[in-house]
Amino acid sequence: MRSCLILLSAICLALAGAANGSVKKGEIELEVFGGLSIENGAAQGDDQDSILAGAAGADLDGWFASAGIGCFFSNNFQLGVAGFGSWLSGSETARLVPEPAFPTAVAVYDVDIDAVVYGVGGRAKWHFAPKKSMVPYVGVQVFWATADIDVSGTAEIVIDGEGTGPSDIDESDSDNGILWGPIVGVRLQLGERDEVFFEYQYHLWSGSIGDILDDGHAISLGLAHRLK
C-alpha cells in the first residue's frame, strides 16, 4: 500500500511538472473526492436519554465521500456547491449516578455508536499561483448536515462494586445542524482538463449534532474535471 501511494505521488508530480496553467477565470469544474474522517466526540450527556441518543463522549472515525461543482469567478477565487456522506463508528463506556441517587450506585453504559452523516452546502476557495501546475489553496466550507445514529451495547447498575446484571441496548436517533470550518489543499495538473488534489479539512459542529460531535479532521484525495 505504501509503495503504491509513493508511486502514485511520483506520477502525479511528474505530470504536474509537464502541464500548463492549472486554473483560470470562467472555468466550471466537477470534483469528486473522499478519504478518512476523524471526529472528536462531544462531552458525555448528563442523563440516560442523552447517552442512549449517542451523547456518550465517544470519538468516531470512518470514511467520507463528496461530490460538487464549482465556478472560477477570477483566476484565484472559486465558489461551489457540494454534497457529502460520512460513515463513522466508535465506542465508549459512560457512567451516571442513577435517579434516585444512591451514594454507592453507578449506572454503566458500554456502547457502540454508528453514525451516518450526510449534508449539502457551499465551499469558497482562494488559489495561489493559479498559472502554476501545482496550485495551493485555502478556503472555507459550510454544510447543513443530518446524522442517523445507532447505539448498541449494554447497561448495568453497579452497587458497591457488584453489578445487577447487564441489559441490552438497541436505540436509534437523528440529529442535524451545521458542519463548517477551514480547508487547505494543493492541486496537481494531470492533463488539459483534469487534476488531482489533496485536501485537509478542519470540522466544527453546531446544532443538535453538536451534542454528539465536537470537532474533527478529514484528509482526502480527489479528482477534478473542467467542463470548459
C-alpha positions as CSV (number, residue, x, y, z in Angstrom):
1,M,0.0,0.0,0.0
2,R,2.8,2.5,0.9
3,S,4.7,1.7,-2.2
4,C,1.6,2.3,-4.4
5,L,1.0,5.6,-2.7
6,I,4.6,6.7,-3.3
7,L,4.4,5.6,-7.0
8,L,1.1,7.5,-7.5
9,S,2.5,10.6,-5.9
10,A,5.6,10.4,-8.1
11,I,3.5,10.0,-11.3
12,C,1.3,13.0,-10.3
13,L,4.3,15.2,-9.6
14,A,5.8,14.2,-13.0
15,L,2.7,15.0,-14.8
16,A,2.2,18.2,-12.9
17,G,5.7,19.4,-13.9
18,A,4.9,18.9,-17.6
19,A,1.5,20.6,-17.7
20,N,0.5,24.2,-18.3
21,G,-1.5,26.6,-16.1
22,S,-4.0,24.9,-13.7
23,V,-7.0,27.2,-13.1
24,K,-8.4,30.4,-14.6
25,K,-11.4,32.7,-14.6
26,G,-14.7,31.4,-16.2
27,E,-13.9,27.7,-15.8
28,I,-16.6,25.3,-14.4
29,E,-15.5,22.0,-12.9
30,L,-16.8,18.9,-11.4
31,E,-15.0,17.3,-8.5
32,V,-15.2,14.0,-6.6
33,F,-13.2,13.2,-3.5
34,G,-13.1,11.1,-0.4
35,G,-10.9,10.0,2.5
36,L,-10.5,9.5,6.2
37,S,-12.7,11.3,8.8
38,I,-11.7,11.5,12.5
39,E,-14.3,13.2,14.7
40,N,-13.9,14.1,18.4
41,G,-17.0,13.3,20.5
42,A,-18.7,16.0,22.5
43,A,-18.9,15.8,26.3
44,Q,-20.9,12.9,27.8
45,G,-24.6,13.7,28.3
46,D,-25.9,14.1,31.9
47,D,-28.8,11.7,31.7
48,Q,-29.7,8.3,30.3
49,D,-31.7,9.6,27.4
50,S,-28.8,11.7,26.0
51,I,-26.4,8.7,26.3
52,L,-28.8,6.4,24.5
53,A,-29.2,9.1,21.8
54,G,-25.4,8.9,21.2
55,A,-24.0,11.6,23.6
56,A,-21.7,9.2,25.3
57,G,-18.5,11.1,24.7
58,A,-17.3,8.6,22.0
59,D,-14.7,9.6,19.4
60,L,-15.9,8.4,15.9
61,D,-13.9,7.7,12.8
62,G,-14.5,6.3,9.4
63,W,-14.7,7.3,5.7
64,F,-16.4,10.0,3.8
65,A,-17.2,10.8,0.1
66,S,-18.2,14.0,-1.6
67,A,-19.0,15.5,-5.0
68,G,-19.6,19.0,-6.1
69,I,-19.5,21.6,-8.9
70,G,-17.7,25.0,-8.8
71,C,-17.1,28.1,-10.9
72,F,-14.0,30.3,-11.0
73,F,-15.0,34.0,-10.7
74,S,-11.4,35.0,-11.1
75,N,-8.1,33.3,-11.6
76,N,-7.9,32.8,-7.9
77,F,-11.5,32.7,-6.4
78,Q,-13.8,29.8,-6.8
79,L,-17.3,29.2,-5.4
80,G,-19.1,25.9,-5.4
81,V,-21.8,23.7,-4.0
82,A,-21.3,20.1,-2.9
83,G,-22.8,17.2,-1.0
84,F,-21.2,14.6,1.2
85,G,-21.8,11.4,3.1
86,S,-19.8,10.1,6.0
87,W,-19.8,6.7,7.7
88,L,-18.5,6.7,11.3
89,S,-18.2,4.4,14.3
90,G,-16.8,4.4,17.8
91,S,-17.3,3.0,21.3
92,E,-17.3,4.4,24.9
93,T,-18.0,3.5,28.5
94,A,-20.2,6.1,30.1
95,R,-21.1,6.4,33.8
96,L,-24.0,8.1,35.6
97,V,-25.3,8.3,39.1
98,P,-28.9,7.0,38.6
99,E,-32.0,8.7,39.9
100,P,-33.0,8.4,42.7
101,A,-29.3,8.7,43.7
102,F,-27.6,6.2,45.8
103,P,-24.1,7.1,47.1
104,T,-22.6,3.8,46.0
105,A,-24.6,3.2,42.9
106,V,-23.4,3.9,39.3
107,A,-25.1,3.2,36.0
108,V,-22.5,1.9,33.5
109,Y,-23.2,2.1,29.8
110,D,-20.9,0.2,27.4
111,V,-22.0,1.4,24.0
112,D,-21.0,1.1,20.3
113,I,-22.1,4.1,18.2
114,D,-22.6,4.0,14.4
115,A,-23.4,7.3,12.6
116,V,-24.3,8.0,9.0
117,V,-23.9,11.7,8.4
118,Y,-24.9,13.4,5.1
119,G,-25.4,17.0,4.0
120,V,-25.3,19.7,1.4
121,G,-23.7,23.1,1.3
122,G,-21.2,25.5,-0.2
123,R,-17.4,26.0,-0.5
124,A,-15.3,29.0,-1.2
125,K,-11.6,28.6,-2.2
126,W,-8.7,31.0,-2.9
127,H,-6.0,29.6,-5.2
128,F,-2.4,30.9,-5.0
129,A,-0.2,30.9,-8.1
130,P,-3.1,29.9,-10.4
131,K,-0.8,29.7,-13.5
132,K,1.4,27.0,-12.0
133,S,0.9,23.3,-12.5
134,M,0.9,22.9,-8.7
135,V,-1.6,25.2,-7.1
136,P,-2.0,25.5,-3.3
137,Y,-5.3,26.8,-2.0
138,V,-7.2,27.7,1.2
139,G,-10.9,28.1,1.8
140,V,-13.9,27.6,4.0
141,Q,-17.0,25.4,3.8
142,V,-20.4,25.4,5.4
143,F,-22.8,22.4,5.2
144,W,-26.3,21.6,6.6
145,A,-25.8,18.1,8.0
146,T,-28.1,15.3,9.3
147,A,-26.9,12.3,11.2
148,D,-28.7,8.9,11.7
149,I,-27.2,7.4,14.9
150,D,-27.5,3.8,16.2
151,V,-26.5,3.0,19.7
152,S,-26.0,-0.6,20.9
153,G,-24.4,-2.3,23.8
154,T,-25.2,-2.9,27.5
155,A,-26.4,-1.0,30.5
156,E,-25.8,-2.1,34.1
157,I,-26.3,-0.7,37.6
158,V,-23.3,-1.3,39.9
159,I,-23.8,-1.0,43.6
160,D,-20.8,-1.4,46.0
161,G,-18.8,-2.8,43.1
162,E,-21.4,-5.5,42.2
163,G,-23.4,-5.4,39.1
164,T,-27.1,-6.1,38.9
165,G,-26.7,-7.8,35.5
166,P,-26.4,-6.1,32.2
167,S,-29.4,-5.3,29.9
168,D,-29.0,-5.0,26.1
169,I,-29.2,-1.6,24.4
170,D,-30.5,-1.0,20.9
171,E,-31.5,2.6,20.3
172,S,-31.7,4.9,17.3
173,D,-31.9,8.7,17.0
174,S,-31.3,11.5,14.5
175,D,-29.7,14.9,14.8
176,N,-29.0,17.8,12.5
177,G,-27.0,21.0,12.5
178,I,-24.1,22.8,10.8
179,L,-20.7,21.4,9.7
180,W,-18.3,24.2,8.9
181,G,-14.6,25.1,9.0
182,P,-11.4,25.9,7.0
183,I,-9.9,23.8,4.3
184,V,-6.4,23.8,2.8
185,G,-5.1,21.8,-0.1
186,V,-3.0,21.6,-3.3
187,R,-4.0,20.8,-6.9
188,L,-1.8,19.0,-9.4
189,Q,-2.4,19.2,-13.1
190,L,-2.8,15.9,-14.8
191,G,-3.8,17.0,-18.3
192,E,-5.6,19.7,-20.2
193,R,-8.9,19.4,-18.2
194,D,-8.1,17.0,-15.3
195,E,-6.4,17.5,-11.9
196,V,-5.8,15.5,-8.8
197,F,-6.0,17.3,-5.4
198,F,-5.0,16.6,-1.8
199,E,-7.1,18.4,0.9
200,Y,-7.2,18.7,4.7
201,Q,-10.4,19.9,6.4
202,Y,-11.0,21.0,10.0
203,H,-14.5,20.3,11.1
204,L,-16.6,22.2,13.6
205,W,-20.2,21.1,14.5
206,S,-23.1,23.1,15.9
207,G,-26.8,22.5,16.4
208,S,-28.2,19.2,17.9
209,I,-25.5,17.3,16.1
210,G,-23.0,19.2,18.3
211,D,-24.3,17.1,21.3
212,I,-22.6,14.1,19.6
213,L,-19.7,15.6,17.8
214,D,-17.4,18.5,18.8
215,D,-14.7,18.9,16.2
216,G,-12.7,16.8,13.9
217,H,-10.4,16.4,10.9
218,A,-10.6,14.9,7.4
219,I,-7.9,14.1,4.9
220,S,-8.9,13.4,1.3
221,L,-7.8,12.7,-2.2
222,G,-9.9,13.8,-5.2
223,L,-10.2,14.4,-8.9
224,A,-11.4,17.5,-10.7
225,H,-12.6,17.8,-14.3
226,R,-13.1,21.1,-16.0
227,L,-16.1,21.4,-18.3
228,K,-14.7,24.5,-20.1
